[in-house]
């Protein structure tokens, strides 16, 4: 089984929690945090936090690594932004954006993440349709096309 398939298999386990600490890494203590990696669910088809809205799709924010990572953006921009605002997520802290695949329930909020130019690096698989890739390119100048597993941080 390929590495990327393993990640997709284990990702649903994280969906059960609104926020989890995965493991402690001594290397990250140098960056000023306690070394824990935290995943906050921003968008899911299960209600993960009172005050947020559920909908078909997925997004999470990964903090505690050397870069703050947004993984996917849910399906509907209005719900995505509502949940982000409710959870008081500062979009300016996001340094990497990873879009797992080109289905609408993972890409729907991508164009609404940053209403103005932002310097986040976005990772897209080479299988993204050119029309979606072109729309994303309008907002993000630093796009990395991914066709094999790679280290992000």
PAFIBA-377827 format. One record per atom (N, C-alpha, C, CB): residue number from 0; residue in one letter; atom name; y, z, x. Coordinates in Angstrom, 1 decimal. Glycine has a CB too. Layout:
<rs>
 num residuo atomo      Y      Z      X
 NUM       A    CA      Y      Z      X
...
</rs>
This chain:
<rs>
 num residuo atomo      Y      Z      X
   0       X     N   -1.2    0.0    0.8
   0       X    CA    0.0    0.0    0.0
   0       X     C    1.2    0.0    0.9
   0       X    CB    0.0    1.2   -1.0
   1       X     N    2.2   -0.8    0.6
   1       X    CA    3.4   -0.9    1.3
   1       X     C    4.3    0.4    1.2
   1       X    CB    4.2   -2.1    0.9
   2       X     N    5.1    0.7    2.2
   2       X    CA    6.0    1.8    2.2
   2       X     C    6.9    1.9    1.0
   2       X    CB    6.8    1.9    3.4
   3       X     N    7.5    0.8    0.6
   3       X    CA    8.5    0.8   -0.5
   3       X     C    7.8    1.1   -1.8
   3       X    CB    9.2   -0.6   -0.6
   4       X     N    6.6    0.7   -1.9
   4       X    CA    5.8    1.0   -3.1
   4       X     C    5.5    2.5   -3.2
   4       X    CB    4.5    0.2   -3.2
   5       X     N    5.3    3.1   -2.1
   5       X    CA    5.0    4.6   -2.1
   5       X     C    6.3    5.3   -2.6
   5       X    CB    4.7    5.1   -0.7
   6       X     N    7.5    4.9   -2.2
   6       X    CA    8.7    5.5   -2.6
   6       X     C    8.8    5.4   -4.1
   6       X    CB    9.9    4.9   -1.9
   7       X     N    8.6    4.2   -4.6
   7       X    CA    8.7    4.0   -6.1
   7       X     C    7.7    4.9   -6.8
   7       X    CB    8.5    2.5   -6.4
   8       X     N    6.5    5.1   -6.3
   8       X    CA    5.5    5.9   -6.9
   8       X     C    5.9    7.4   -7.0
   8       X    CB    4.2    5.8   -6.2
   9       X     N    6.6    7.9   -5.9
   9       X    CA    6.9    9.3   -5.9
   9       X     C    8.3    9.6   -6.5
   9       X    CB    6.9    9.7   -4.5
  10       X     N    9.1    8.6   -6.7
  10       X    CA   10.4    8.8   -7.2
  10       X     C   10.4    9.5   -8.6
  10       X    CB   11.2    7.6   -7.3
  11       X     N    9.5    9.1   -9.5
  11       X    CA    9.5    9.8  -10.8
  11       X     C    9.3   11.3  -10.8
  11       X    CB    8.4    9.2  -11.7
  12       X     N    8.7   11.8   -9.7
  12       X    CA    8.5   13.2   -9.6
  12       X     C    9.9   13.9   -9.6
  12       X    CB    7.7   13.6   -8.4
  13       X     N   10.8   13.3   -8.9
  13       X    CA   12.2   13.8   -8.7
  13       X     C   13.0   13.8  -10.0
  13       X    CB   12.9   13.1   -7.7
  14       X     N   12.6   12.9  -10.9
  14       X    CA   13.3   12.8  -12.2
  14       X     C   13.1   14.0  -13.1
  14       X    CB   12.8   11.5  -12.9
  15       X     N   12.1   14.8  -12.8
  15       X    CA   11.8   16.0  -13.6
  15       X     C   12.9   17.1  -13.4
  15       X    CB   10.5   16.5  -13.3
  16       X     N   13.6   17.0  -12.4
  16       X    CA   14.6   18.0  -12.0
  16       X     C   16.0   17.4  -11.9
  16       X    CB   14.2   18.7  -10.7
  17       X     N   17.0   18.2  -12.4
  17       X    CA   18.4   17.7  -12.3
  17       X     C   18.9   17.9  -10.8
  17       X    CB   19.3   18.5  -13.2
  18       X     N   18.4   18.8  -10.1
  18       X    CA   18.8   19.0   -8.7
  18       X     C   17.6   19.7   -8.0
  18       X    CB   20.1   19.8   -8.7
  19       X     N   17.2   19.1   -6.9
  19       X    CA   16.1   19.8   -6.1
  19       X     C   16.5   19.8   -4.7
  19       X    CB   14.8   19.1   -6.4
  20       X     N   16.0   20.7   -3.9
  20       X    CA   16.1   20.8   -2.5
  20       X     C   14.8   20.3   -1.9
  20       X    CB   16.5   22.2   -2.0
  21       X     N   14.8   19.2   -1.2
  21       X    CA   13.5   18.6   -0.7
  21       X     C   13.0   19.3    0.5
  21       X    CB   13.8   17.2   -0.4
  22       X     N   13.8   19.4    1.5
  22       X    CA   13.3   20.1    2.7
  22       X     C   14.5   20.5    3.6
  22       X    CB   12.3   19.2    3.5
  23       X     N   14.2   21.3    4.6
  23       X    CA   15.3   21.7    5.5
  23       X     C   15.1   20.9    6.8
  23       X    CB   15.2   23.3    5.8
  24       X     N   16.2   20.5    7.3
  24       X    CA   16.2   19.7    8.5
  24       X     C   17.2   20.4    9.5
  24       X    CB   16.6   18.3    8.3
  25       X     N   16.8   20.9   10.6
  25       X    CA   17.7   21.6   11.6
  25       X     C   18.8   20.7   12.1
  25       X    CB   16.9   22.2   12.7
  26       X     N   18.5   19.4   12.2
  26       X    CA   19.5   18.4   12.7
  26       X     C   20.7   18.4   11.8
  26       X    CB   18.9   17.0   12.8
  27       X     N   20.6   18.7   10.5
  27       X    CA   21.8   18.6    9.7
  27       X     C   22.7   19.8    9.7
  27       X    CB   21.3   18.3    8.3
  28       X     N   22.2   20.9   10.3
  28       X    CA   23.0   22.1   10.4
  28       X     C   24.2   21.9   11.3
  28       X    CB   22.1   23.3   11.0
  29       X     N   24.0   20.9   12.2
  29       X    CA   25.2   20.6   13.1
  29       X     C   26.3   19.9   12.3
  29       X    CB   24.7   19.6   14.2
  30       X     N   26.0   19.3   11.1
  30       X    CA   27.0   18.7   10.3
  30       X     C   27.7   19.7    9.3
  30       X    CB   26.4   17.6    9.5
  31       X     N   27.4   20.9    9.4
  31       X    CA   28.1   21.9    8.6
  31       X     C   27.4   22.3    7.3
  31       X    CB   29.4   21.4    8.3
  32       X     N   26.2   21.8    7.0
  32       X    CA   25.5   22.3    5.8
  32       X     C   24.3   23.1    6.3
  32       X    CB   25.1   21.1    4.9
  33       X     N   23.6   23.6    5.3
  33       X    CA   22.4   24.5    5.6
  33       X     C   21.2   23.7    6.0
  33       X    CB   22.2   25.4    4.5
  34       X     N   21.2   22.4    6.0
  34       X    CA   20.0   21.7    6.4
  34       X     C   19.2   21.2    5.2
  34       X    CB   19.2   22.4    7.3
  35       X     N   19.6   21.5    4.0
  35       X    CA   18.8   21.1    2.8
  35       X     C   19.3   19.8    2.3
  35       X    CB   18.9   22.2    1.7
  36       X     N   18.4   19.0    1.8
  36       X    CA   18.7   17.7    1.2
  36       X     C   18.6   17.9   -0.3
  36       X    CB   17.8   16.6    1.7
  37       X     N   19.6   17.5   -1.1
  37       X    CA   19.7   17.7   -2.5
  37       X     C   19.8   16.4   -3.2
  37       X    CB   20.9   18.6   -2.8
  38       X     N   19.0   16.3   -4.3
  38       X    CA   19.0   15.1   -5.1
  38       X     C   19.5   15.5   -6.5
  38       X    CB   17.6   14.4   -5.2
  39       X     N   20.7   15.0   -6.9
  39       X    CA   21.2   15.2   -8.2
  39       X     C   21.0   14.0   -9.1
  39       X    CB   22.8   15.5   -8.2
  40       X     N   20.3   14.2  -10.2
  40       X    CA   20.0   13.1  -11.1
  40       X     C   21.3   12.8  -11.9
  40       X    CB   18.9   13.4  -12.1
  41       X     N   21.8   11.6  -11.8
  41       X    CA   23.1   11.2  -12.5
  41       X     C   22.8   10.5  -13.8
  41       X    CB   23.9   10.4  -11.6
  42       X     N   21.7    9.8  -13.9
  42       X    CA   21.4    8.9  -15.0
  42       X     C   19.9    8.9  -15.2
  42       X    CB   22.0    7.5  -14.8
  43       X     N   19.4    9.2  -16.4
  43       X    CA   18.0    9.1  -16.6
  43       X     C   17.7    9.0  -18.1
  43       X    CB   17.3   10.4  -16.0
  44       X     N   16.5    8.6  -18.5
  44       X    CA   16.2    8.6  -19.9
  44       X     C   15.7    9.9  -20.5
  44       X    CB   15.1    7.5  -20.2
  45       X     N   15.7   11.0  -19.7
  45       X    CA   15.5   12.3  -20.1
  45       X     C   16.8   13.1  -19.9
  45       X    CB   14.3   13.0  -19.3
  46       X     N   17.2   13.9  -20.9
  46       X    CA   18.4   14.7  -20.7
  46       X     C   18.1   15.7  -19.6
  46       X    CB   18.7   15.5  -22.0
  47       X     N   18.9   15.6  -18.5
  47       X    CA   18.7   16.4  -17.3
  47       X     C   19.7   17.5  -17.2
  47       X    CB   18.8   15.5  -16.1
  48       X     N   20.8   17.5  -17.9
  48       X    CA   21.7   18.6  -17.9
  48       X     C   22.5   18.6  -19.2
  48       X    CB   22.7   18.4  -16.6
  49       X     N   22.7   19.8  -19.8
  49       X    CA   23.5   19.9  -21.0
  49       X     C   24.9   19.4  -20.7
  49       X    CB   23.5   21.3  -21.5
  50       X     N   25.4   18.5  -21.6
  50       X    CA   26.7   17.9  -21.4
  50       X     C   26.7   16.5  -20.9
  50       X    CB   27.5   18.8  -20.4
  51       X     N   25.5   16.1  -20.3
  51       X    CA   25.4   14.7  -19.9
  51       X     C   24.7   13.9  -21.0
  51       X    CB   24.6   14.6  -18.6
  52       X     N   24.7   12.6  -20.8
  52       X    CA   24.1   11.7  -21.8
  52       X     C   22.9   11.0  -21.2
  52       X    CB   25.1   10.7  -22.4
  53       X     N   21.8   11.0  -22.0
  53       X    CA   20.6   10.3  -21.5
  53       X     C   20.6    8.8  -22.0
  53       X    CB   19.3   11.0  -21.9
  54       X     N   19.9    8.0  -21.2
  54       X    CA   19.8    6.6  -21.6
  54       X     C   18.7    6.0  -20.7
  54       X    CB   21.1    5.8  -21.5
  55       X     N   18.1    4.9  -21.1
  55       X    CA   17.2    4.2  -20.3
  55       X     C   17.8    3.7  -19.0
  55       X    CB   16.5    3.0  -21.0
  56       X     N   17.3    4.1  -17.9
  56       X    CA   17.8    3.8  -16.6
  56       X     C   17.7    4.9  -15.6
  56       X    CB   19.3    3.3  -16.7
  57       X     N   18.2    4.7  -14.4
  57       X    CA   18.1    5.7  -13.4
  57       X     C   19.2    5.6  -12.4
  57       X    CB   16.8    5.7  -12.7
  58       X     N   19.7    6.8  -11.9
  58       X    CA   20.6    6.9  -10.8
  58       X     C   20.5    8.4  -10.3
  58       X    CB   22.1    6.6  -11.2
  59       X     N   20.7    8.5   -8.9
  59       X    CA   20.8    9.8   -8.4
  59       X     C   21.7    9.8   -7.1
  59       X    CB   19.4   10.4   -8.0
  60       X     N   22.2   11.0   -6.8
  60       X    CA   23.0   11.2   -5.6
  60       X     C   22.3   12.0   -4.6
  60       X    CB   24.4   11.8   -6.0
  61       X     N   22.1   11.5   -3.4
  61       X    CA   21.4   12.2   -2.4
  61       X     C   22.4   12.8   -1.4
  61       X    CB   20.4   11.3   -1.7
  62       X     N   22.4   14.1   -1.3
  62       X    CA   23.4   14.8   -0.4
  62       X     C   22.6   15.6    0.7
  62       X    CB   24.4   15.7   -1.1
  63       X     N   23.2   15.8    1.8
  63       X    CA   22.6   16.6    2.9
  63       X     C   22.0   15.8    4.0
  63       X    CB   21.5   17.5    2.3
  64       X     N   21.9   14.5    3.8
  64       X    CA   21.5   13.6    4.9
  64       X     C   22.8   13.4    5.7
  64       X    CB   20.9   12.3    4.4
  65       X     N   22.8   12.6    6.8
  65       X    CA   24.0   12.4    7.6
  65       X     C   25.0   11.6    6.8
  65       X    CB   23.6   11.7    8.9
  66       X     N   24.6   10.9    5.7
  66       X    CA   25.5   10.1    4.8
  66       X     C   25.1   10.5    3.4
  66       X    CB   25.3    8.6    5.1
  67       X     N   26.1   10.5    2.5
  67       X    CA   25.9   10.7    1.1
  67       X     C   25.5    9.4    0.5
  67       X    CB   27.2   11.3    0.4
  68       X     N   24.4    9.4   -0.3
  68       X    CA   23.8    8.1   -0.8
  68       X     C   23.7    8.1   -2.3
  68       X    CB   22.4    8.0   -0.2
  69       X     N   24.2    7.1   -2.9
  69       X    CA   24.0    6.8   -4.3
  69       X     C   22.8    5.9   -4.4
  69       X    CB   25.3    6.2   -5.0
  70       X     N   21.8    6.3   -5.2
  70       X    CA   20.6    5.5   -5.4
  70       X     C   20.6    5.0   -6.8
  70       X    CB   19.3    6.2   -5.0
  71       X     N   20.8    3.7   -7.0
  71       X    CA   20.9    3.0   -8.3
  71       X     C   22.1    3.6   -9.1
  71       X    CB   19.6    3.3   -9.1
  72       X     N   22.4    2.8  -10.2
  72       X    CA   23.6    3.2  -11.0
  72       X     C   23.4    3.1  -12.5
  72       X    CB   24.7    2.2  -10.7
  73       X     N   22.1    3.3  -13.0
  73       X    CA   21.8    3.3  -14.4
  73       X     C   22.1    2.0  -15.1
  73       X    CB   22.7    4.4  -15.1
  74       X     N   22.1    2.0  -16.4
  74       X    CA   22.2    0.8  -17.2
  74       X     C   23.6    0.5  -17.7
  74       X    CB   21.2    0.8  -18.3
  75       X     N   24.2    1.5  -18.3
  75       X    CA   25.5    1.3  -19.0
  75       X     C   26.6    2.0  -18.2
  75       X    CB   25.4    1.9  -20.4
  76       X     N   27.6    1.2  -17.9
  76       X    CA   28.7    1.8  -17.1
  76       X     C   29.4    3.0  -17.7
  76       X    CB   29.7    0.7  -16.8
  77       X     N   29.6    3.0  -19.1
  77       X    CA   30.2    4.1  -19.7
  77       X     C   29.4    5.4  -19.6
  77       X    CB   30.5    3.8  -21.2
  78       X     N   28.1    5.3  -19.8
  78       X    CA   27.3    6.5  -19.6
  78       X     C   27.2    7.0  -18.2
  78       X    CB   25.9    6.2  -20.2
  79       X     N   27.1    6.0  -17.3
  79       X    CA   27.1    6.4  -15.9
  79       X     C   28.4    7.1  -15.5
  79       X    CB   27.0    5.1  -15.0
  80       X     N   29.5    6.6  -15.9
  80       X    CA   30.8    7.3  -15.5
  80       X     C   31.0    8.6  -16.2
  80       X    CB   32.0    6.3  -15.8
  81       X     N   30.5    8.7  -17.5
  81       X    CA   30.6    9.9  -18.2
  81       X     C   29.8   11.0  -17.5
  81       X    CB   30.1    9.7  -19.7
  82       X     N   28.6   10.7  -17.1
  82       X    CA   27.8   11.7  -16.4
  82       X     C   28.4   12.1  -15.0
  82       X    CB   26.4   11.1  -16.2
  83       X     N   28.9   11.1  -14.3
  83       X    CA   29.5   11.4  -13.0
  83       X     C   30.7   12.3  -13.2
  83       X    CB   29.9   10.0  -12.3
  84       X     N   31.5   12.0  -14.2
  84       X    CA   32.7   12.8  -14.4
  84       X     C   32.3   14.2  -14.8
  84       X    CB   33.6   12.1  -15.4
  85       X     N   31.4   14.3  -15.7
  85       X    CA   30.9   15.6  -16.2
  85       X     C   30.4   16.5  -15.0
  85       X    CB   29.8   15.5  -17.2
  86       X     N   29.7   15.8  -14.1
  86       X    CA   29.1   16.6  -12.9
  86       X     C   30.1   16.7  -11.8
  86       X    CB   27.8   15.8  -12.5
  87       X     N   31.3   16.2  -12.0
  87       X    CA   32.4   16.3  -11.0
  87       X     C   32.0   15.7   -9.6
  87       X    CB   32.8   17.7  -10.8
  88       X     N   31.3   14.5   -9.7
  88       X    CA   31.0   13.8   -8.5
  88       X     C   32.2   13.1   -7.9
  88       X    CB   29.8   12.8   -8.7
  89       X     N   32.5   13.3   -6.7
  89       X    CA   33.6   12.6   -6.1
  89       X     C   33.1   11.3   -5.5
  89       X    CB   34.3   13.5   -5.0
  90       X     N   33.4   10.2   -6.1
  90       X    CA   32.9    8.9   -5.7
  90       X     C   33.4    8.6   -4.2
  90       X    CB   33.4    7.8   -6.6
  91       X     N   34.4    9.1   -3.8
  91       X    CA   34.9    8.8   -2.4
  91       X     C   34.0    9.4   -1.4
  91       X    CB   36.3    9.4   -2.2
  92       X     N   33.1   10.3   -1.7
  92       X    CA   32.2   10.9   -0.7
  92       X     C   31.0   10.0   -0.5
  92       X    CB   31.7   12.3   -1.2
  93       X     N   30.8    9.0   -1.4
  93       X    CA   29.6    8.1   -1.3
  93       X     C   29.8    7.2   -0.1
  93       X    CB   29.3    7.4   -2.6
  94       X     N   28.9    7.2    0.8
  94       X    CA   29.0    6.3    2.0
  94       X     C   27.9    5.2    2.0
  94       X    CB   28.8    7.1    3.2
  95       X     N   26.8    5.4    1.3
  95       X    CA   25.8    4.3    1.2
  95       X     C   25.4    4.2   -0.3
  95       X    CB   24.6    4.7    2.1
  96       X     N   25.2    3.0   -0.7
  96       X    CA   24.7    2.7   -2.0
  96       X     C   23.4    1.9   -1.9
  96       X    CB   25.8    2.0   -2.9
  97       X     N   22.4    2.3   -2.5
  97       X    CA   21.1    1.6   -2.4
  97       X     C   20.7    1.2   -3.9
  97       X    CB   20.0    2.5   -1.8
  98       X     N   20.5   -0.1   -4.1
  98       X    CA   20.1   -0.6   -5.4
  98       X     C   18.6   -1.0   -5.2
  98       X    CB   21.0   -1.7   -5.9
  99       X     N   17.7   -0.3   -5.9
  99       X    CA   16.3   -0.5   -5.7
  99       X     C   15.8   -1.9   -6.1
  99       X    CB   15.5    0.6   -6.5
 100       X     N   16.3   -2.4   -7.2
 100       X    CA   15.9   -3.7   -7.6
 100       X     C   16.9   -4.2   -8.7
 100       X    CB   14.5   -3.7   -8.2
 101       X     N   16.8   -5.5   -9.0
 101       X    CA   17.8   -6.1   -9.8
 101       X     C   17.7   -6.0  -11.3
 101       X    CB   17.9   -7.6   -9.5
 102       X     N   16.9   -5.0  -11.8
 102       X    CA   16.9   -4.8  -13.3
 102       X     C   18.1   -4.1  -13.8
 102       X    CB   15.6   -4.0  -13.6
 103       X     N   18.5   -4.4  -15.0
 103       X    CA   19.8   -3.9  -15.5
 103       X     C   19.8   -2.4  -15.7
 103       X    CB   20.0   -4.5  -16.8
 104       X     N   18.6   -1.7  -15.8
 104       X    CA   18.6   -0.3  -16.0
 104       X     C   18.9    0.4  -14.6
 104       X    CB   17.3    0.2  -16.6
 105       X     N   19.0   -0.3  -13.6
 105       X    CA   19.3    0.2  -12.2
 105       X     C   20.6   -0.3  -11.7
 105       X    CB   18.2    0.0  -11.3
 106       X     N   21.1   -1.4  -12.2
 106       X    CA   22.3   -2.0  -11.7
 106       X     C   23.5   -2.0  -12.6
 106       X    CB   22.0   -3.4  -11.4
 107       X     N   23.4   -1.5  -13.8
 107       X    CA   24.4   -1.6  -14.9
 107       X     C   25.7   -1.0  -14.5
 107       X    CB   23.9   -1.0  -16.1
 108       X     N   25.7    0.1  -13.7
 108       X    CA   27.0    0.8  -13.4
 108       X     C   27.6    0.4  -12.1
 108       X    CB   26.7    2.2  -13.4
 109       X     N   26.9   -0.6  -11.4
 109       X    CA   27.4   -0.9  -10.0
 109       X     C   28.8   -1.4   -9.9
 109       X    CB   26.5   -1.9   -9.4
 110       X     N   29.2   -2.2  -10.9
 110       X    CA   30.6   -2.7  -10.9
 110       X     C   31.6   -1.7  -11.3
 110       X    CB   30.7   -4.0  -11.8
 111       X     N   31.2   -0.6  -11.9
 111       X    CA   32.2    0.4  -12.3
 111       X     C   32.3    1.6  -11.3
 111       X    CB   31.8    0.9  -13.7
 112       X     N   31.4    1.6  -10.3
 112       X    CA   31.4    2.7   -9.4
 112       X     C   32.8    2.9   -8.7
 112       X    CB   30.3    2.6   -8.3
 113       X     N   33.3    1.8   -8.2
 113       X    CA   34.6    1.9   -7.6
 113       X     C   35.5    0.8   -8.2
 113       X    CB   34.5    1.6   -6.0
 114       X     N   36.5    1.3   -8.8
 114       X    CA   37.5    0.4   -9.5
 114       X     C   38.4   -0.3   -8.5
 114       X    CB   38.3    1.1  -10.5
 115       X     N   38.4    0.2   -7.3
 115       X    CA   39.2   -0.5   -6.2
 115       X     C   38.3   -0.6   -5.0
 115       X    CB   40.5    0.3   -5.9
 116       X     N   38.8   -1.3   -4.0
 116       X    CA   38.0   -1.5   -2.7
 116       X     C   37.5   -0.1   -2.2
 116       X    CB   38.8   -2.2   -1.7
 117       X     N   36.4   -0.1   -1.7
 117       X    CA   35.8    1.1   -1.1
 117       X     C   35.0    0.6    0.1
 117       X    CB   34.9    1.8   -2.1
 118       X     N   34.8    1.5    1.1
 118       X    CA   34.2    1.1    2.3
 118       X     C   32.7    1.5    2.3
 118       X    CB   34.9    1.8    3.5
 119       X     N   32.1    1.9    1.2
 119       X    CA   30.7    2.2    1.2
 119       X     C   29.8    1.0    1.6
 119       X    CB   30.2    2.7   -0.2
 120       X     N   28.7    1.2    2.2
 120       X    CA   27.8    0.1    2.6
 120       X     C   26.8    0.0    1.4
 120       X    CB   27.1    0.4    3.9
 121       X     N   26.6   -1.1    0.9
 121       X    CA   25.6   -1.3   -0.2
 121       X     C   24.4   -2.1    0.3
 121       X    CB   26.3   -2.0   -1.4
 122       X     N   23.2   -1.7   -0.1
 122       X    CA   22.0   -2.3    0.3
 122       X     C   21.3   -2.9   -0.9
 122       X    CB   21.0   -1.2    1.0
 123       X     N   21.1   -4.2   -0.8
 123       X    CA   20.5   -5.0   -1.8
 123       X     C   19.3   -5.8   -1.3
 123       X    CB   21.5   -6.0   -2.5
 124       X     N   18.2   -5.8   -2.1
 124       X    CA   17.1   -6.6   -1.6
 124       X     C   17.4   -8.1   -1.7
 124       X    CB   15.8   -6.3   -2.5
 125       X     N   16.8   -8.9   -0.9
 125       X    CA   17.0  -10.3   -0.9
 125       X     C   16.6  -11.0   -2.2
 125       X    CB   16.3  -11.0    0.3
 126       X     N   15.9  -10.3   -3.0
 126       X    CA   15.5  -10.9   -4.3
 126       X     C   16.5  -10.8   -5.4
 126       X    CB   14.2  -10.2   -4.8
 127       X     N   17.7  -10.2   -5.1
 127       X    CA   18.8  -10.2   -6.1
 127       X     C   19.2  -11.6   -6.4
 127       X    CB   20.0   -9.4   -5.5
 128       X     N   19.4  -11.8   -7.7
 128       X    CA   19.9  -13.1   -8.2
 128       X     C   21.3  -13.4   -7.6
 128       X    CB   20.0  -13.2   -9.7
 129       X     N   21.6  -14.6   -7.2
 129       X    CA   22.9  -14.9   -6.5
 129       X     C   24.1  -14.6   -7.4
 129       X    CB   22.9  -16.4   -6.2
 130       X     N   24.0  -14.7   -8.7
 130       X    CA   25.1  -14.4   -9.6
 130       X     C   25.5  -12.9   -9.5
 130       X    CB   24.9  -14.9  -11.0
 131       X     N   24.5  -12.1   -9.5
 131       X    CA   24.7  -10.6   -9.4
 131       X     C   25.2  -10.3   -8.0
 131       X    CB   23.4   -9.8   -9.7
 132       X     N   24.6  -10.9   -7.0
 132       X    CA   25.1  -10.7   -5.6
 132       X     C   26.5  -11.1   -5.5
 132       X    CB   24.2  -11.5   -4.7
 133       X     N   26.9  -12.2   -6.1
 133       X    CA   28.3  -12.6   -6.0
 133       X     C   29.3  -11.7   -6.7
 133       X    CB   28.5  -14.0   -6.6
 134       X     N   28.9  -11.1   -7.8
 134       X    CA   29.8  -10.2   -8.5
 134       X     C   29.9   -8.9   -7.7
 134       X    CB   29.2   -9.8   -9.9
 135       X     N   28.9   -8.5   -7.1
 135       X    CA   28.9   -7.2   -6.3
 135       X     C   29.8   -7.5   -5.0
 135       X    CB   27.5   -6.8   -5.9
 136       X     N   29.7   -8.7   -4.5
 136       X    CA   30.4   -9.0   -3.3
 136       X     C   32.0   -9.0   -3.5
 136       X    CB   30.1  -10.4   -2.8
 137       X     N   32.4   -9.1   -4.7
 137       X    CA   33.8   -9.0   -5.0
 137       X     C   34.3   -7.6   -4.7
 137       X    CB   34.1   -9.3   -6.5
 138       X     N   33.5   -6.6   -5.0
 138       X    CA   34.0   -5.2   -4.8
 138       X     C   33.5   -4.6   -3.4
 138       X    CB   33.4   -4.3   -5.9
 139       X     N   32.4   -5.1   -2.9
 139       X    CA   31.9   -4.5   -1.7
 139       X     C   31.9   -5.6   -0.6
 139       X    CB   30.5   -3.9   -1.9
 140       X     N   32.6   -5.3    0.5
 140       X    CA   32.6   -6.3    1.6
 140       X     C   31.4   -6.0    2.6
 140       X    CB   33.9   -6.2    2.3
 141       X     N   30.9   -4.8    2.6
 141       X    CA   29.9   -4.4    3.5
 141       X     C   28.5   -4.4    2.8
 141       X    CB   30.2   -3.1    4.2
 142       X     N   27.9   -5.5    2.6
 142       X    CA   26.6   -5.7    2.0
 142       X     C   25.5   -6.0    3.0
 142       X    CB   26.7   -6.8    0.8
 143       X     N   24.5   -5.2    2.9
 143       X    CA   23.3   -5.5    3.8
 143       X     C   22.2   -6.0    2.9
 143       X    CB   22.9   -4.2    4.6
 144       X     N   21.7   -7.1    3.2
 144       X    CA   20.5   -7.7    2.5
 144       X     C   19.3   -7.2    3.2
 144       X    CB   20.6   -9.3    2.5
 145       X     N   18.4   -6.6    2.4
 145       X    CA   17.2   -6.0    2.9
 145       X     C   15.9   -6.8    2.5
 145       X    CB   17.1   -4.5    2.4
 146       X     N   15.1   -7.1    3.4
 146       X    CA   13.9   -7.8    3.1
 146       X     C   12.6   -7.1    3.7
 146       X    CB   13.9   -9.2    3.6
 147       X     N   12.9   -6.1    4.5
 147       X    CA   11.8   -5.3    5.1
 147       X     C   12.2   -3.8    5.1
 147       X    CB   11.4   -5.7    6.5
 148       X     N   11.3   -2.9    5.2
 148       X    CA   11.7   -1.4    5.3
 148       X     C   12.7   -1.2    6.4
 148       X    CB   10.5   -0.5    5.4
 149       X     N   13.7   -0.4    6.2
 149       X    CA   14.6   -0.1    7.3
 149       X     C   15.1    1.3    7.2
 149       X    CB   15.8   -1.1    7.2
 150       X     N   15.6    1.8    8.3
 150       X    CA   16.2    3.2    8.4
 150       X     C   17.6    3.1    8.0
 150       X    CB   16.0    3.8    9.8
 151       X     N   18.0    3.9    7.0
 151       X    CA   19.4    3.8    6.5
 151       X     C   20.2    4.9    7.2
 151       X    CB   19.4    4.0    5.0
 152       X     N   19.7    6.1    7.3
 152       X    CA   20.3    7.2    8.1
 152       X     C   19.3    8.2    8.4
 152       X    CB   21.5    7.8    7.3
</rs>
